[in-house]
Each structure stands twice: as C-alpha cells, then as structure tokens.
Amino acid sequence: MAQPLLALLNRQGHEIDILALPVIKQVIARMPYIHDVIDMPIGHGRLEFFRRRQLGRSLRNRQYLRAIVLPNTLKSALIPYFAMIGQRIGFHGEMRYGLLNDRRLLDEKGMPKLVQRYYSLGLGSKMPLPDRIPYPELRVTAQQQQTTLTSLDMQSDDSQILGLCPGAEYGPAKRWPESHYARLANDMLEHGWKIWLLGSQKDRSVCNNINASTDGRCLNLAGKTRLDQAIDLMSLVSVAVTNDSGLMHIACALGVKTIALFGSTSAAYTPPLSSDAEVVSLELECSPCFQRECPLGHLDCLKQISAQQVMQHILS
C-alpha cells in the first residue's frame, strides 16, 4: 500500500532507499525504481533503543535530505532522527515532538484509506490529495515466471487456475473457514478449474486440510515458495480468492481478478486496490471489530459467506 507513494517520489525525481525488514526485499525487487534496500534488523514491536541509535548513526554518511516515516510509532522515528536527516516527515502519531520536524495531523475522515495517508506524505503539507490515487503495481516478467515454474518443477498451460489464499497473518478473525475454502475448491474442480493453494509455512496446515478435503486434487504450494516466487505464481492465476491479507494486495497489484473476503476488518480502510477486485462482506452489525479473534465466538461475519456465493463472483 506504500507503492503509490514510492511511485510518486520516483516521478518527483528522488532517488529512493527503503529501510525495511529483509522479507520485504522480495516485494521491492519488483519495483524497478528503488535504488537500495537497507535491512531493518529490529523486528516489529521491539524498541531496542541503542540498536536504533547505532543504525541511525551508521546512515549519516549517506547524507539523506528527506525521510518519510510511515508507521505512527515513536520508535519508528528514532532512526531518521539519529541519522540527522534534514527533513523528517510523518504523522503526529505517538507524541513524536522533535523526532519529526514535519509532523502532519491525520485527517481520518478526509483520508479513510491507508493508501491515501501514505500517499499524502509525499505531497507538500498543504497540497490536497488528487481525486484518484494510482493503484499499486508490481511487475513480473515472463522470464521470472518461467524461472519460478522450473524451480518448483511446474509447467504452465492454458487451464483456468484459481488461487486460494486461506491465510491471514493478523489472526483467525480474518480467515474464511477452511471448510468453506474446501467446498469452493471442490465445486471449482468440478467446473474444470485447477486449484493452487498459496500461503506461508504458517498456512501449511490449513492448506493441507483443504487439499485433503478435495482428495489431493489441489496443488498445495503453501510454505514451499519464497515471497518473490509466490508473486510470480500469483501473476499466473486467473482468479484469486483471498482473505484480507498481504496476498490480497499482491494479487491486486498484479492485476489479477481478486475476490476479497472481509469480516472483522473494513474495506473502507484497506480495500483491495484494483479495478478488477470485488469485496464480499456481509457488513453485520458486529463488524468490523478489528479483533484477532471473534469477540462473540461465532465468526458469523465470515461463516455466513457461502462457497456458492463466492463461486458466483468467480464465474461472473
């Protein structure tokens, strides 16, 4: 969701370096205008003040003129401060007086979408947002696709491929039940489609269960690919069905038709950013709750979305 901001900075003529967790490199590699990626050695949720100070000081010789801090946490503003970067831009967030010298007040109603908030940080503080922010784009070449297929001992053909992405890193309240994914997979197999199950190692068990429910007729790729390989494979599917997850955003950025299932979260905040994406949400009174687990214990916001309903979106 930061990619439109990065594209804006590129159009403005900036050379862009990114400080990011190592796994993000595999996504950034598909953005050709990025100059360098600096490994962020400190994981989410950890302060490690002295390591942040050391890293910031190590960046001083790069003589950056401008830093844009996307997270709203105090700790995320420490490294640009210790790097002595002249202009440090970000939202006010967690009392970041002094750490940021271009602090923006967040207009949540005027910028309901996260992509809008990120994009605004690339504009002057008094500049309005454009009426339409460009959708994110990731680029995949035919050579990259073939390299990934060969490395995984796969072949491409003209079959209709349904990519199922049953994981969601945030928690179970974002996950459409695996029994529903299994029913959808069986129904689409009967329509002659191939089914690819995509996800991380954490999704392996769920994908194993889905595949077992289809008598092993799906191709279970969960945990078998690097993120860049998952991007290559996603670019080859005809339709992706996903929870509100990272793979949803990747599918959209690749221009793949995406059916996005929302329950505990809101498509008003982190929608699928594509003209070829459809949101399926019941919008029950209890949602969005933004909880990791259903506080009412029933998960009706997702359980009541039927496989038949999703299949109709696919075939339409």
C-alpha positions in Angstrom: 0.0 0.0 0.0 3.0 2.3 0.1 3.9 1.6 -3.5 1.8 4.5 -5.0 3.8 6.8 -2.6 7.1 5.3 -3.9 5.9 5.8 -7.5 5.1 9.4 -6.7 8.5 10.1 -5.2 10.1 8.5 -8.3 8.1 10.8 -10.6 9.3 13.7 -8.5 12.9 12.7 -9.3 14.0 11.4 -6.0 16.5 8.5 -5.5 14.7 6.2 -3.1 16.2 4.0 -0.4 14.0 1.9 1.8 14.6 0.7 5.4 12.6 -2.5 5.7 12.6 -6.0 7.1 14.5 -8.4 4.9 11.4 -10.3 3.7 10.1 -7.1 2.1 13.1 -7.1 -0.2 11.4 -9.7 -2.3 8.4 -7.4 -3.0 10.6 -4.3 -3.5 12.6 -6.2 -6.1 9.5 -5.9 -8.3 9.6 -2.1 -8.1 12.4 -1.2 -10.6 12.8 2.4 -9.4 14.1 1.6 -5.9 17.8 2.5 -5.5 18.7 0.5 -2.4 17.1 -1.5 0.4 18.6 -1.3 3.9 17.9 -4.3 6.1 16.0 -3.4 9.3 17.5 -5.7 11.9 14.8 -5.0 14.6 11.5 -6.8 14.4 8.0 -5.4 14.9 7.1 -4.3 18.4 10.7 -4.2 19.7 12.2 -0.9 20.9 15.9 -1.7 21.2 16.7 1.9 21.6 20.5 1.6 21.4 20.4 -0.6 18.3 18.2 2.0 16.6 20.6 4.8 17.6 23.5 2.8 16.3 21.8 2.1 13.0 20.7 5.8 12.6 24.3 7.0 13.2 25.6 4.5 10.6 23.4 6.1 8.0 24.7 9.6 8.5 27.3 9.2 5.8 24.6 8.6 3.2 23.6 12.3 3.7 19.9 11.8 3.1 17.9 15.0 2.7 14.5 13.7 3.4 12.9 10.8 5.4 9.3 9.7 5.3 8.2 7.6 8.3 5.2 5.5 7.5 4.4 3.8 10.9 2.9 6.1 13.5 5.0 4.7 16.4 7.6 6.7 18.4 10.3 4.1 17.9 9.9 4.2 14.1 11.0 7.9 14.1 14.2 7.3 16.1 16.4 6.0 13.2 15.8 9.1 10.9 16.4 11.3 13.9 19.7 9.7 14.8 20.7 9.7 11.1 20.4 13.5 11.3 18.2 13.6 8.1 17.2 17.2 7.5 13.5 16.8 6.7 11.7 14.1 8.7 8.1 13.7 7.6 5.3 11.7 9.2 2.0 11.9 11.1 2.0 13.1 14.7 1.4 9.6 15.9 2.9 8.7 19.4 4.0 12.1 20.6 6.9 12.5 18.2 7.7 16.1 19.0 11.3 16.8 18.0 11.8 13.4 16.3 9.8 14.6 13.3 10.2 18.2 12.1 7.4 18.0 9.5 4.6 16.5 11.6 1.3 16.1 9.9 -2.1 15.9 11.7 -4.0 12.9 10.4 -7.5 13.7 9.0 -9.0 10.3 9.4 -12.4 11.3 7.8 -10.7 13.1 4.9 -8.3 10.2 4.3 -10.1 7.0 5.4 -7.8 4.7 3.3 -4.3 3.8 4.4 -3.1 4.2 0.9 -4.3 7.8 0.9 -2.5 8.5 4.2 0.8 7.1 2.9 0.5 9.0 -0.5 -0.2 12.3 1.3 3.2 12.2 2.9 4.8 12.6 -0.5 3.0 15.8 -1.1 3.5 19.2 0.5 1.8 19.7 3.8 -0.9 22.0 2.3 -1.3 20.1 -1.0 -4.7 18.3 -1.5 -4.9 14.7 -2.5 -5.6 14.0 -6.1 -9.1 12.8 -6.9 -7.7 9.4 -7.7 -4.5 7.8 -6.4 -2.9 5.3 -8.9 -3.4 1.7 -8.0 -0.3 -0.2 -6.8 1.6 -2.1 -9.4 4.1 -5.0 -9.2 5.9 -6.1 -12.3 6.6 -9.7 -13.3 8.4 -10.8 -16.5 7.8 -14.0 -18.4 11.4 -15.0 -17.6 10.7 -14.6 -13.9 7.6 -16.7 -14.2 9.4 -19.4 -16.1 12.3 -19.5 -13.6 9.9 -20.0 -10.7 7.9 -22.7 -12.5 11.1 -24.5 -13.4 12.5 -24.3 -9.9 9.2 -25.8 -8.5 9.0 -28.4 -11.2 5.8 -26.9 -12.5 4.5 -26.3 -16.0 2.2 -23.7 -17.4 -0.8 -24.4 -19.7 -4.0 -22.8 -20.8 -6.1 -24.1 -17.8 -8.2 -21.8 -15.7 -6.3 -21.5 -12.4 -8.0 -20.5 -9.1 -5.6 -19.2 -6.5 -6.9 -19.8 -3.0 -5.2 -17.8 -0.2 -6.7 -19.0 3.1 -4.2 -17.4 5.5 -4.2 -14.1 7.3 -1.2 -13.2 9.5 -3.2 -11.0 11.8 -5.4 -13.7 13.3 -8.3 -16.2 12.8 -11.0 -13.4 12.8 -9.8 -12.5 9.3 -9.9 -16.1 7.9 -12.8 -17.5 5.9 -13.3 -21.0 7.3 -11.2 -23.8 5.8 -14.3 -25.9 5.3 -15.7 -23.1 3.0 -12.5 -23.0 1.1 -12.6 -26.7 0.6 -16.2 -26.6 -0.6 -15.3 -23.9 -3.1 -12.3 -25.9 -4.3 -14.4 -29.0 -4.9 -17.0 -27.0 -6.7 -14.5 -25.3 -9.0 -12.7 -28.5 -9.6 -16.0 -29.9 -11.0 -16.1 -26.9 -13.3 -12.7 -27.9 -14.7 -10.5 -25.4 -12.9 -7.1 -26.1 -11.4 -6.7 -25.1 -7.8 -3.4 -23.6 -6.4 -3.2 -23.2 -2.6 -0.9 -20.3 -1.8 0.5 -19.1 1.6 3.3 -19.2 4.0 4.6 -22.0 6.2 2.1 -20.9 8.8 -0.7 -21.7 6.4 0.6 -25.1 5.6 -1.7 -27.0 8.0 -4.8 -25.2 6.8 -3.9 -25.8 3.1 -3.2 -29.5 3.9 -6.7 -29.8 5.3 -8.3 -28.1 2.3 -6.3 -30.3 -0.1 -7.3 -33.5 1.9 -10.9 -32.5 1.5 -10.5 -32.5 -2.3 -8.8 -35.9 -2.3 -5.5 -34.2 -3.1 -6.6 -32.6 -6.3 -5.3 -29.2 -5.4 -1.6 -28.1 -5.8 -0.6 -27.1 -2.3 2.2 -24.6 -2.5 1.9 -23.1 1.0 5.3 -22.9 2.6 7.1 -24.2 -0.5 7.8 -20.8 -2.0 9.7 -17.6 -1.2 7.7 -14.5 -1.4 9.1 -13.5 -4.8 8.1 -16.9 -6.1 4.6 -16.5 -4.7 4.4 -13.2 -6.6 5.4 -15.0 -9.8 2.8 -17.7 -9.3 0.1 -15.3 -8.3 0.6 -13.5 -11.6 -0.3 -16.7 -13.4 -3.7 -17.4 -11.8 -7.0 -16.5 -13.5 -8.8 -15.5 -10.2 -7.6 -15.2 -6.6 -9.9 -15.7 -3.6 -8.3 -14.3 -0.5 -8.9 -13.1 3.0 -7.9 -9.5 3.9 -4.2 -10.3 3.7 -0.9 -9.4 2.1 -1.6 -11.8 -0.7 -4.8 -10.0 -1.5 -2.8 -6.8 -2.0 -0.2 -8.6 -4.1 -2.9 -10.1 -6.4 -4.4 -6.7 -6.9 -1.1 -5.1 -7.7 -0.5 -7.8 -10.3 -3.8 -7.1 -12.0 -5.3 -10.5 -11.1 -9.1 -10.7 -10.7 -9.5 -10.8 -6.9 -12.4 -11.8 -4.7 -11.6 -10.4 -1.3 -13.4 -11.7 1.8 -13.9 -9.2 4.6 -15.3 -9.9 8.0 -13.6 -8.5 11.1 -11.8 -5.7 9.1 -13.0 -2.9 6.9 -12.7 -2.5 3.2 -13.1 1.2 3.8 -9.6 1.2 5.4 -7.5 -1.4 3.5 -9.6 -2.3 0.4 -8.3 -4.4 -2.5 -6.7 -1.7 -4.7 -7.7 -2.8 -8.2 -10.4 -2.1 -10.8 -10.7 -5.9 -11.1 -11.4 -6.7 -7.5 -14.6 -7.4 -5.7 -15.2 -7.3 -2.0 -17.5 -9.9 -0.4 -18.7 -8.7 3.0 -21.9 -9.2 4.9 -21.4 -6.0 6.9 -23.1 -7.4 10.0 -23.8 -5.1 12.9 -20.9 -6.6 14.9 -18.3 -5.9 12.2 -15.8 -4.6 11.7 -14.5 -5.3 15.1 -10.7 -5.3 14.2 -10.1 -8.1 16.7 -7.7 -11.0 16.1 -10.3 -13.5 17.3 -14.1 -13.1 17.2 -15.1 -11.5 20.5 -18.6 -13.1 20.2 -17.2 -16.5 19.5 -19.3 -17.2 16.3 -17.4 -15.6 13.4 -20.7 -15.1 11.6 -19.3 -12.3 9.5 -17.3 -14.9 7.6 -19.0 -18.2 8.2 -22.2 -16.9 6.7 -20.5 -16.1 3.4 -21.2 -19.3 1.4 -18.9 -21.1 -1.1 -21.8 -20.9 -3.6 -21.9 -17.1 -3.2 -18.1 -16.8 -3.8 -18.3 -19.1 -6.8 -20.9 -16.9 -8.4 -18.5 -14.0 -8.1 -15.7 -16.1 -9.7 -17.8 -17.3 -12.6 -19.4 -13.9 -13.3 
